[in-house]
Amino acid sequence: MSFQAYLDNIKALTGKLPEELQKRAQEKGFIKDGELLADIKAGQIVAWLKEEYELGHGHAMAIYAWFKGKRS
């Protein structure tokens, strides 16, 4: 599955675009000024996305990659 396909599926599953999830991550203190904080680990993001949005591991990792700057 392509990275874009993961993002499209995330939108279908959650109703949220990556930018919206990034804003929510900032509200939760994972991101500051658009940057993932250095002490935030992938597992924290994955656990949050699984719990709050019921995403699977692969989809949650795609959002983590988005937070780290991957766009394609």
ChimeraX attribute file (.defattr): number of C-alpha atoms within 10 A of each C-alpha:
attribute: neighborCount
match mode: 1-to-1
recipient: residues
	/A:1	5
	/A:2	8
	/A:3	16
	/A:4	12
	/A:5	11
	/A:6	17
	/A:7	21
	/A:8	15
	/A:9	15
	/A:10	21
	/A:11	15
	/A:12	11
	/A:13	13
	/A:14	13
	/A:15	11
	/A:16	15
	/A:17	16
	/A:18	18
	/A:19	12
	/A:20	12
	/A:21	18
	/A:22	21
	/A:23	16
	/A:24	13
	/A:25	19
	/A:26	17
	/A:27	11
	/A:28	11
	/A:29	12
	/A:30	21
	/A:31	18
	/A:32	13
	/A:33	7
	/A:34	14
	/A:35	13
	/A:36	20
	/A:37	15
	/A:38	8
	/A:39	7
	/A:40	12
	/A:41	12
	/A:42	14
	/A:43	13
	/A:44	12
	/A:45	18
	/A:46	20
	/A:47	16
	/A:48	15
	/A:49	21
	/A:50	15
	/A:51	11
	/A:52	9
	/A:53	16
	/A:54	14
	/A:55	20
	/A:56	14
	/A:57	13
	/A:58	11
	/A:59	21
	/A:60	24
	/A:61	18
	/A:62	20
	/A:63	26
	/A:64	22
	/A:65	14
	/A:66	19
	/A:67	22
	/A:68	14
	/A:69	12
	/A:70	11
	/A:71	12
	/A:72	8
